Amino acid sequence: KTKKDIKKGKATLISLLGYKNTIKYSENIKKNIFKKINKFGKKANDLKETVSFILNRTKWTRTTNY
């Protein structure tokens, strides 16, 4: 939300496509990836989880001090 990319002149999917179209675009990519890796059966589950995590993640902050 600090608009660092705009300040640096970087294009983002949201700035190019808009929020709703970016969501549609990412879901389409996800479907295509899943179609291609389904042939690997259970072996593809970790990759599917990773793709889903990346597309559904929200910004978080670390609450644990090490």
Disulfide bonds with the S-S distance in Angstrom:
none
